[in-house]
């Protein structure tokens, strides 16, 4: 199969999906909306600037790289607003470039990974090709993936975002979403319900060779290429967990992790304000925040709240490092106001973390309150703090959650199984279009 992905080639979520197809010996092409150099066996990589993606992203912590005009904006919300109101204006020009690439490659399918702006770009290209009196059948079948907040945050944010969201959904021949809620919302935004759709984790699922719960150190399987996934799974299932089902780390620390980083829809203000409330009851608790190193707002909150001894901000962690950190933690916090199915939430659940998340329709597809996690008002620091304290004090609830979440990951989110479903779905889509 010859597949052209339209995606942000820097995104771990997109790359995790694309990797599977490339490793299955398909001819895989990437039209990336940001400059990238992915370490994957791709046939070709092109850069298509859209919504100011020529602008460089914010430099890493400690870097002296000068920020671009866009990323130097005062806040994340302002940067997002600039893209929402002006970004769609860049789509027609980039759509022409995409159609040239499609004419050269002649792929069997175009897969746009998320609606803004990759799905909008591919949808605009398809509609432009059709408007030039070209048969719609000559444009490859278009599959669009929906991610997290495509409809709840981005789509209604400006008149042009609404317009191009509807165009993308009308042009799509099939949809992939990471929650059932977004399939229903897609139909309200113009997707033809008679066309095929599937619900699978956004990045293809959880690699259980990396993301697994704490087990006895002597029983951890060697990560050898000679071992099959079945062999590894059997070994892990036969091992006894550390202090029933990983309730305490090897160091005995009590750790809460917030892996969401700084995004406009994540209430980190609530998270940091909840920390002193937790420390009043449980002063030994530590909090770790991957990807927040160098964030001036986080540093300001830490100083203002006097919690510097209890909070660690780290740079982005490699997947293996992140998995190890999840296994050290007892509780994962995800205080978001918009979401589909966050990959970090599933990864933490796979590693034995007890999840506490914003009470959203999409999250309820994965978390049943008081059974395998807790849901809170993401704007209420007292409610979040009480949930953290309850989870840390209730070993029985955490044991129950670990058992339930291992079942959920194995049946609904395991990478190999999910991607096998994606392949079957794609082939079926091609037969119908």
PLY file of the C-alpha trace (Angstrom):
ply
format ascii 1.0
element vertex 433
property float x
property float y
property float z
element edge 432
property int vertex1
property int vertex2
end_header
0.00 0.00 0.00
1.18 3.52 -0.79
0.21 5.90 2.05
0.67 9.66 2.27
0.42 10.98 5.83
-0.34 14.66 6.36
0.85 15.22 9.92
3.07 17.16 12.28
6.21 15.11 11.78
7.53 16.12 15.21
4.56 14.65 17.07
5.27 11.45 19.03
1.59 10.52 18.63
1.69 10.83 14.84
5.07 9.11 14.58
3.94 6.19 16.72
1.08 5.60 14.27
3.18 6.14 11.13
5.96 3.87 12.44
3.71 0.81 12.32
2.95 1.24 8.62
6.57 1.95 7.73
7.75 -1.16 9.56
5.15 -3.27 7.76
6.92 -2.50 4.46
4.28 -0.19 3.04
5.46 2.75 0.94
5.04 5.56 3.44
5.26 9.25 2.56
5.00 12.21 4.93
3.83 15.74 4.21
4.69 17.42 7.50
3.21 20.70 8.64
6.38 21.43 10.62
10.04 20.94 9.65
11.16 17.54 10.89
13.61 14.70 10.35
11.88 11.57 11.68
13.98 8.48 12.31
11.69 6.23 10.28
12.09 4.34 6.97
10.01 6.78 4.91
9.98 6.96 1.14
9.83 10.75 1.13
9.30 13.70 3.49
7.94 17.09 2.41
7.34 20.23 4.46
4.05 22.09 3.97
3.87 25.27 6.05
0.43 25.98 7.43
-0.87 28.27 10.19
2.56 29.89 10.64
4.37 26.60 11.12
7.46 28.20 9.58
7.75 29.96 12.92
10.16 28.15 15.20
8.77 26.59 18.36
9.83 27.80 21.76
13.46 26.92 22.56
14.26 24.20 25.03
14.92 25.12 28.62
18.36 26.65 29.01
18.72 27.35 25.30
19.83 30.78 24.12
17.92 30.42 20.85
15.94 33.57 20.13
12.17 33.08 20.16
10.25 33.80 16.97
7.56 36.47 16.83
4.74 33.92 17.15
6.24 31.96 20.01
7.30 35.14 21.76
3.63 36.08 22.27
2.72 36.80 25.87
0.74 33.66 26.62
-0.15 30.27 25.19
-3.74 31.48 24.78
-2.61 34.44 22.67
-0.46 32.25 20.44
-3.38 29.88 19.98
-5.74 32.77 19.19
-3.37 34.05 16.49
-3.42 30.66 14.79
-7.19 30.30 15.19
-8.02 33.63 13.57
-5.30 33.90 10.94
-4.00 30.36 10.47
-6.81 29.19 8.13
-5.83 31.93 5.66
-2.67 29.92 4.88
-4.58 26.78 3.85
-5.38 27.44 0.13
-1.75 28.04 -0.84
-0.49 24.97 1.01
-3.33 22.91 -0.46
-1.97 23.62 -3.94
1.41 22.30 -2.84
-0.22 19.21 -1.36
-2.03 18.49 -4.62
1.29 18.68 -6.48
2.78 16.14 -4.07
-0.23 13.87 -4.50
0.09 14.08 -8.29
3.75 13.05 -8.04
3.32 10.26 -5.50
-0.13 8.98 -6.53
-0.83 7.40 -3.13
-3.53 4.82 -2.51
-4.74 6.80 0.50
-4.17 10.16 2.20
-4.28 10.06 6.01
-4.47 13.45 7.73
-3.63 13.19 11.42
-5.92 15.61 13.32
-8.37 18.20 12.01
-6.54 21.50 12.62
-4.67 21.98 10.50
-3.73 18.75 8.76
-7.29 17.57 8.08
-8.26 21.07 6.99
-5.29 21.12 4.62
-6.10 17.74 3.06
-9.80 18.54 2.85
-9.07 21.87 1.14
-6.78 20.09 -1.32
-9.48 17.56 -2.16
-12.18 20.19 -2.64
-9.83 22.29 -4.78
-9.02 19.31 -7.00
-12.72 18.55 -7.42
-13.51 22.20 -8.21
-11.10 22.07 -11.16
-13.43 19.62 -12.87
-11.34 16.67 -11.77
-13.25 13.55 -10.86
-13.54 13.11 -7.11
-12.48 9.50 -7.63
-9.07 10.70 -8.86
-8.29 12.20 -5.47
-7.16 9.38 -3.16
-9.54 8.31 -0.38
-9.13 10.70 2.54
-8.94 9.38 6.11
-8.88 12.00 8.87
-7.88 11.33 12.47
-9.55 13.42 15.16
-7.51 14.25 18.25
-8.60 15.36 21.69
-9.91 18.88 21.48
-10.32 19.30 17.71
-14.05 19.92 18.07
-14.46 21.14 21.65
-11.70 23.77 21.59
-10.40 24.50 18.09
-13.37 24.12 15.72
-15.64 26.80 17.27
-12.82 29.25 18.03
-13.25 31.54 14.98
-15.45 31.86 11.88
-12.69 30.51 9.61
-11.97 27.59 11.92
-15.66 26.69 11.81
-15.70 26.96 8.02
-12.62 24.84 7.40
-13.62 22.25 10.01
-16.89 21.71 8.12
-15.05 21.51 4.81
-12.65 18.91 6.16
-15.41 16.74 7.61
-17.47 16.95 4.42
-14.45 15.92 2.35
-13.45 12.99 4.58
-14.13 9.49 3.25
-13.52 7.95 6.68
-12.71 8.96 10.24
-10.53 7.71 13.05
-11.15 9.16 16.54
-9.71 8.38 19.96
-13.14 8.50 21.64
-16.72 7.76 20.62
-17.78 11.28 21.56
-15.82 12.72 18.64
-17.50 10.46 16.09
-20.84 11.90 17.21
-19.47 15.46 17.14
-18.01 14.88 13.67
-21.49 14.17 12.33
-22.66 17.52 13.71
-19.76 19.17 11.89
-20.71 17.68 8.52
-19.33 14.13 8.37
-21.57 11.70 6.50
-22.61 9.10 9.10
-22.91 6.44 6.40
-19.15 6.58 5.82
-16.80 4.32 7.83
-15.35 5.33 11.19
-13.34 3.68 13.95
-12.37 4.48 17.55
-8.77 3.65 18.48
-6.12 5.41 20.63
-4.69 8.41 18.80
-1.10 7.15 18.62
-2.14 3.59 17.86
-2.09 2.38 21.44
0.18 1.51 24.33
3.44 -0.36 23.84
3.38 -2.76 26.78
7.08 -3.51 26.33
7.62 0.00 27.67
4.49 0.92 29.64
3.76 -1.76 32.22
3.12 -1.74 36.00
5.82 -2.26 38.65
6.90 -5.87 39.03
9.56 -7.59 41.09
12.97 -6.45 39.89
14.32 -9.99 39.60
11.39 -10.91 37.38
11.54 -8.03 34.92
11.99 -9.63 31.48
15.01 -8.75 29.41
14.12 -6.46 26.54
15.60 -8.73 23.94
14.51 -8.77 20.33
14.48 -12.56 20.51
11.51 -12.47 22.88
8.00 -12.31 21.49
5.31 -10.07 22.96
3.49 -13.22 24.11
6.59 -14.43 25.98
6.98 -11.07 27.70
3.29 -10.86 28.60
3.37 -14.38 30.09
6.43 -13.56 32.20
4.90 -10.34 33.49
1.57 -11.94 34.29
3.33 -14.57 36.38
5.37 -12.15 38.47
4.35 -10.81 41.85
3.94 -7.04 42.03
5.86 -4.86 44.46
3.98 -4.26 47.76
0.65 -5.34 46.45
0.33 -4.22 42.85
2.87 -1.42 42.99
1.28 0.65 45.77
4.70 1.95 46.82
7.82 2.60 44.79
11.10 0.85 45.53
12.36 4.02 47.26
9.23 4.25 49.41
8.41 7.72 48.08
4.88 9.02 47.67
4.75 10.63 44.24
2.11 12.43 42.16
2.80 13.06 38.46
1.31 15.67 36.15
2.48 14.71 32.63
0.35 17.19 30.66
2.81 20.04 30.33
1.65 23.59 29.55
-1.35 23.74 27.23
-4.11 26.31 27.03
-6.72 23.75 28.05
-4.86 22.22 31.02
-5.60 23.91 34.35
-2.13 23.89 35.80
-3.13 26.83 37.98
-5.57 24.49 39.71
-2.91 21.80 39.99
-0.31 24.01 41.64
-2.87 25.61 44.00
-3.92 22.10 45.08
-0.39 21.14 46.13
-0.26 23.13 49.45
-3.69 21.71 50.33
-2.36 18.18 49.85
0.80 18.95 51.83
-1.28 20.12 54.80
-2.54 16.54 55.18
0.32 14.58 53.62
3.55 16.60 53.94
5.72 13.77 52.57
4.14 13.82 49.09
6.32 14.86 46.16
5.06 16.17 42.81
6.82 15.72 39.48
5.99 17.58 36.27
7.66 16.32 33.07
8.11 18.94 30.30
7.68 21.88 32.70
11.37 22.67 33.26
12.03 26.29 32.35
8.36 27.29 32.40
8.41 30.69 34.08
4.76 30.52 35.10
5.27 27.19 36.87
8.35 28.54 38.62
6.41 31.62 39.71
3.60 29.52 41.17
6.09 27.35 43.04
7.72 30.37 44.65
4.42 32.11 45.38
2.97 29.01 47.05
6.17 28.08 48.90
6.25 24.50 47.58
9.73 24.35 46.03
10.87 21.44 48.27
7.95 19.31 47.12
7.89 19.91 43.35
10.26 18.85 40.59
10.01 20.28 37.07
11.79 18.21 34.44
12.57 18.55 30.73
10.66 16.30 28.32
11.44 12.66 29.09
12.18 9.86 26.64
9.44 7.24 26.55
11.41 4.79 28.67
12.21 7.50 31.23
8.58 8.58 31.32
7.43 5.00 31.85
9.90 4.58 34.72
8.59 7.81 36.27
5.00 6.61 35.95
5.99 3.41 37.75
7.49 5.47 40.60
4.26 7.45 41.01
1.08 6.38 42.75
-1.21 9.06 41.27
-1.47 10.75 37.87
-3.22 14.12 37.56
-4.74 15.43 34.31
-6.71 18.63 35.09
-7.86 19.45 31.56
-10.96 21.31 30.38
-10.85 19.90 26.82
-9.69 16.42 25.85
-10.28 13.32 23.84
-8.20 10.42 25.13
-4.81 11.74 26.31
-2.04 9.30 25.48
-0.23 10.21 28.69
-3.33 9.23 30.65
-3.38 5.75 29.09
0.39 5.39 29.52
0.15 6.24 33.21
-2.77 3.85 33.70
-0.74 1.11 31.99
2.11 1.74 34.44
-0.11 1.42 37.52
-0.82 5.09 38.25
-4.20 5.94 39.75
-5.76 8.49 37.36
-7.43 11.72 38.49
-8.74 13.71 35.53
-11.08 16.50 34.55
-14.70 15.36 34.43
-15.21 15.24 30.65
-17.48 13.11 28.49
-14.52 11.65 26.60
-12.65 10.71 29.78
-15.72 8.91 31.11
-15.26 6.47 28.24
-12.13 5.29 30.08
-12.61 6.15 33.74
-15.53 5.10 35.93
-15.39 7.24 39.08
-14.66 5.34 42.29
-13.83 2.20 40.28
-10.67 2.82 38.25
-10.03 6.51 38.92
-11.58 9.79 40.01
-13.01 12.70 38.02
-13.00 16.27 39.29
-13.87 19.81 38.35
-10.55 20.92 36.78
-11.09 24.48 38.03
-11.50 23.52 41.70
-8.22 23.11 43.58
-9.95 21.92 46.77
-11.73 19.15 44.89
-8.52 18.12 43.15
-6.56 18.13 46.42
-9.23 16.04 48.16
-9.14 13.51 45.31
-5.33 13.21 45.54
-5.48 12.78 49.32
-8.23 10.17 49.05
-6.35 8.19 46.40
-3.12 8.20 48.39
-4.88 7.15 51.59
-7.07 4.45 50.04
-4.88 1.50 49.10
-7.93 -0.63 48.37
-9.21 1.82 45.77
-5.81 1.96 44.10
-5.52 -1.84 44.03
-8.94 -2.04 42.42
-8.02 0.63 39.87
-4.77 -1.07 38.89
-6.57 -4.35 38.24
-9.32 -2.67 36.20
-6.92 -0.47 34.23
-4.70 -3.39 33.25
-7.78 -5.05 31.75
-8.75 -1.85 29.93
-5.30 -1.34 28.42
-5.02 -4.98 27.34
-8.45 -5.09 25.67
-8.87 -1.56 24.30
-5.49 0.12 23.97
-2.67 -2.37 23.33
-0.56 -1.13 20.41
-0.27 -4.27 18.28
-3.95 -5.14 18.59
-5.09 -1.56 17.91
-2.89 -1.17 14.84
-4.06 -4.52 13.46
-7.58 -3.11 13.69
-6.39 0.05 11.92
-4.97 -2.00 9.04
-8.18 -3.99 8.68
-10.24 -0.78 8.76
-8.06 0.93 6.15
-8.24 -1.99 3.73
-12.00 -2.13 4.14
-12.19 1.61 3.51
-10.21 1.27 0.28
-12.54 -1.44 -0.97
-15.56 0.81 -0.39
-14.17 3.99 -1.97
0 1
1 2
2 3
3 4
4 5
5 6
6 7
7 8
8 9
9 10
10 11
11 12
12 13
13 14
14 15
15 16
16 17
17 18
18 19
19 20
20 21
21 22
22 23
23 24
24 25
25 26
26 27
27 28
28 29
29 30
30 31
31 32
32 33
33 34
34 35
35 36
36 37
37 38
38 39
39 40
40 41
41 42
42 43
43 44
44 45
45 46
46 47
47 48
48 49
49 50
50 51
51 52
52 53
53 54
54 55
55 56
56 57
57 58
58 59
59 60
60 61
61 62
62 63
63 64
64 65
65 66
66 67
67 68
68 69
69 70
70 71
71 72
72 73
73 74
74 75
75 76
76 77
77 78
78 79
79 80
80 81
81 82
82 83
83 84
84 85
85 86
86 87
87 88
88 89
89 90
90 91
91 92
92 93
93 94
94 95
95 96
96 97
97 98
98 99
99 100
100 101
101 102
102 103
103 104
104 105
105 106
106 107
107 108
108 109
109 110
110 111
111 112
112 113
113 114
114 115
115 116
116 117
117 118
118 119
119 120
120 121
121 122
122 123
123 124
124 125
125 126
126 127
127 128
128 129
129 130
130 131
131 132
132 133
133 134
134 135
135 136
136 137
137 138
138 139
139 140
140 141
141 142
142 143
143 144
144 145
145 146
146 147
147 148
148 149
149 150
150 151
151 152
152 153
153 154
154 155
155 156
156 157
157 158
158 159
159 160
160 161
161 162
162 163
163 164
164 165
165 166
166 167
167 168
168 169
169 170
170 171
171 172
172 173
173 174
174 175
175 176
176 177
177 178
178 179
179 180
180 181
181 182
182 183
183 184
184 185
185 186
186 187
187 188
188 189
189 190
190 191
191 192
192 193
193 194
194 195
195 196
196 197
197 198
198 199
199 200
200 201
201 202
202 203
203 204
204 205
205 206
206 207
207 208
208 209
209 210
210 211
211 212
212 213
213 214
214 215
215 216
216 217
217 218
218 219
219 220
220 221
221 222
222 223
223 224
224 225
225 226
226 227
227 228
228 229
229 230
230 231
231 232
232 233
233 234
234 235
235 236
236 237
237 238
238 239
239 240
240 241
241 242
242 243
243 244
244 245
245 246
246 247
247 248
248 249
249 250
250 251
251 252
252 253
253 254
254 255
255 256
256 257
257 258
258 259
259 260
260 261
261 262
262 263
263 264
264 265
265 266
266 267
267 268
268 269
269 270
270 271
271 272
272 273
273 274
274 275
275 276
276 277
277 278
278 279
279 280
280 281
281 282
282 283
283 284
284 285
285 286
286 287
287 288
288 289
289 290
290 291
291 292
292 293
293 294
294 295
295 296
296 297
297 298
298 299
299 300
300 301
301 302
302 303
303 304
304 305
305 306
306 307
307 308
308 309
309 310
310 311
311 312
312 313
313 314
314 315
315 316
316 317
317 318
318 319
319 320
320 321
321 322
322 323
323 324
324 325
325 326
326 327
327 328
328 329
329 330
330 331
331 332
332 333
333 334
334 335
335 336
336 337
337 338
338 339
339 340
340 341
341 342
342 343
343 344
344 345
345 346
346 347
347 348
348 349
349 350
350 351
351 352
352 353
353 354
354 355
355 356
356 357
357 358
358 359
359 360
360 361
361 362
362 363
363 364
364 365
365 366
366 367
367 368
368 369
369 370
370 371
371 372
372 373
373 374
374 375
375 376
376 377
377 378
378 379
379 380
380 381
381 382
382 383
383 384
384 385
385 386
386 387
387 388
388 389
389 390
390 391
391 392
392 393
393 394
394 395
395 396
396 397
397 398
398 399
399 400
400 401
401 402
402 403
403 404
404 405
405 406
406 407
407 408
408 409
409 410
410 411
411 412
412 413
413 414
414 415
415 416
416 417
417 418
418 419
419 420
420 421
421 422
422 423
423 424
424 425
425 426
426 427
427 428
428 429
429 430
430 431
431 432
